[in-house]
Amino acid sequence: MPTKKVSESQTTLTELMIPSYANFGGKVHGGLILSLMDKVAYVCATKHAENYCVTASVSGVNFLAPVDVGDLVSLKASVNYVGTSSLIVGIRVIAENFKEKTIKHTNSSYFTFVSIDDNGKPKKVTGLELTTDQEIRRFALGKLRKEQKIADSKEFDELEANMDLNSIHLSWTNENCIVSTKR
Ligand SMILES: CC(C)(COP(=O)(O)OP(=O)(O)OC[C@H]1O[C@@H](n2cnc3c(N)ncnc32)[C@H](O)[C@@H]1OP(=O)(O)O)[C@@H](O)C(=O)NCCC(=O)NCCS
């Protein structure tokens, strides 16, 4: 079976946070960081697949610390898991501030891409050769992440289908809302 090493598609993107990236609070827009994450993850996925890929889903985005104007942001992407046509790319983001001599881990996330053919249909991707314990660990976690997502999605769909709007709110004693519709 054709395979590729994780190191063959690992990608790092570094960008200076300029004033036009700031929000009204003076910090960098979360959306700008998300866009850079999508970009670096896409490059990593397509380097592995050697084919056009689309973003299918994003998970685990938590903004752990704010990014400041003037920071040098580096985003490191690696293929963690490969299925039949999908790939999970893990991204770690750090922000370096040379003036204050600090390095912050600002977020990590997992983007799932699907390799597609000229008709927009999923296309088989090259396998992954795992060469370190860390790569085996990441692959195992990626597989769990995929299985968990499918199970959660089914459970959520069932909960939504069985939801009774006439009674669901009756137990909401501690929720921060009031129900003011006449039912
Ligand atoms: C992603 C897409 C190609 C999947 O097509 P599909 O016909 O539903 O695909 P399938 O159900 O046959 O699944 C194909 C693979 O994608 C994975 N997949 C599909 N939807 C997924 C999702 N939302 N999240 C994670 N993986 C997903 C499946 O697990 C499967 O993986 P595998 O082949 O490794 O086992 C299709 O939904 C699509 O084109 N979406 C739009 C993507 C896009 O435009 N992104 C940019 C948004 S701006």
PDBQT file of the ligand as one rigid body, heavy atoms in Angstrom, charges set to zero:
ROOT
HETATM    1  C1  LIG A 201     -16.942  16.874   2.785  1.00  0.00    +0.000 C 
HETATM    2  C2  LIG A 201     -17.742  16.225   1.644  1.00  0.00    +0.000 C 
HETATM    3  C3  LIG A 201     -16.851  16.060   0.413  1.00  0.00    +0.000 C 
HETATM    4  C4  LIG A 201     -18.179  14.841   2.126  1.00  0.00    +0.000 C 
HETATM    5  O1  LIG A 201     -18.936  14.262   1.110  1.00  0.00    +0.000 OA
HETATM    6  P1  LIG A 201     -19.893  13.009   1.415  1.00  0.00    +0.000 P 
HETATM    7  O2  LIG A 201     -20.429  12.517   0.130  1.00  0.00    +0.000 OA
HETATM    8  O3  LIG A 201     -20.834  13.364   2.507  1.00  0.00    +0.000 OA
HETATM    9  O4  LIG A 201     -18.827  12.003   1.960  1.00  0.00    +0.000 OA
HETATM   10  P2  LIG A 201     -19.014  10.587   2.642  1.00  0.00    +0.000 P 
HETATM   11  O5  LIG A 201     -20.169  10.524   3.559  1.00  0.00    +0.000 OA
HETATM   12  O6  LIG A 201     -18.881   9.533   1.568  1.00  0.00    +0.000 OA
HETATM   13  O7  LIG A 201     -17.675  10.557   3.542  1.00  0.00    +0.000 OA
HETATM   14  C5  LIG A 201     -16.421  10.646   2.936  1.00  0.00    +0.000 C 
HETATM   15  C6  LIG A 201     -15.419  10.865   4.035  1.00  0.00    +0.000 C 
HETATM   16  O8  LIG A 201     -15.589  12.166   4.585  1.00  0.00    +0.000 OA
HETATM   17  C7  LIG A 201     -15.752  12.092   5.977  1.00  0.00    +0.000 C 
HETATM   18  N1  LIG A 201     -16.670  13.148   6.352  1.00  0.00    +0.000 N 
HETATM   19  C8  LIG A 201     -17.799  13.519   5.700  1.00  0.00    +0.000 A 
HETATM   20  N2  LIG A 201     -18.369  14.563   6.335  1.00  0.00    +0.000 NA
HETATM   21  C9  LIG A 201     -17.571  14.852   7.394  1.00  0.00    +0.000 A 
HETATM   22  C10 LIG A 201     -17.618  15.821   8.419  1.00  0.00    +0.000 A 
HETATM   23  N3  LIG A 201     -18.589  16.727   8.497  1.00  0.00    +0.000 N 
HETATM   24  N4  LIG A 201     -16.654  15.835   9.342  1.00  0.00    +0.000 NA
HETATM   25  C11 LIG A 201     -15.631  14.941   9.292  1.00  0.00    +0.000 A 
HETATM   26  N5  LIG A 201     -15.518  14.000   8.333  1.00  0.00    +0.000 NA
HETATM   27  C12 LIG A 201     -16.485  13.962   7.405  1.00  0.00    +0.000 A 
HETATM   28  C13 LIG A 201     -16.309  10.698   6.237  1.00  0.00    +0.000 C 
HETATM   29  O9  LIG A 201     -16.041  10.271   7.567  1.00  0.00    +0.000 OA
HETATM   30  C14 LIG A 201     -15.546   9.904   5.206  1.00  0.00    +0.000 C 
HETATM   31  O10 LIG A 201     -14.235   9.641   5.689  1.00  0.00    +0.000 OA
HETATM   32  P3  LIG A 201     -13.412   8.331   5.206  1.00  0.00    +0.000 P 
HETATM   33  O11 LIG A 201     -13.543   8.210   3.716  1.00  0.00    +0.000 OA
HETATM   34  O12 LIG A 201     -12.010   8.614   5.593  1.00  0.00    +0.000 OA
HETATM   35  O13 LIG A 201     -13.995   7.183   5.952  1.00  0.00    +0.000 OA
HETATM   36  C15 LIG A 201     -19.019  17.047   1.258  1.00  0.00    +0.000 C 
HETATM   37  O14 LIG A 201     -19.885  17.088   2.370  1.00  0.00    +0.000 OA
HETATM   38  C16 LIG A 201     -18.665  18.455   0.848  1.00  0.00    +0.000 C 
HETATM   39  O15 LIG A 201     -18.260  18.707  -0.286  1.00  0.00    +0.000 OA
HETATM   40  N6  LIG A 201     -18.830  19.429   1.765  1.00  0.00    +0.000 N 
HETATM   41  C17 LIG A 201     -18.489  20.816   1.489  1.00  0.00    +0.000 C 
HETATM   42  C18 LIG A 201     -17.013  21.056   1.774  1.00  0.00    +0.000 C 
HETATM   43  C19 LIG A 201     -16.661  22.502   1.578  1.00  0.00    +0.000 C 
HETATM   44  O16 LIG A 201     -17.117  23.148   0.657  1.00  0.00    +0.000 OA
HETATM   45  N7  LIG A 201     -15.812  23.019   2.492  1.00  0.00    +0.000 N 
HETATM   46  C20 LIG A 201     -15.437  24.377   2.500  1.00  0.00    +0.000 C 
HETATM   47  C21 LIG A 201     -16.450  25.166   3.241  1.00  0.00    +0.000 C 
HETATM   48  S1  LIG A 201     -16.268  26.887   2.953  1.00  0.00    +0.000 SA
ENDROOT
TORSDOF 0
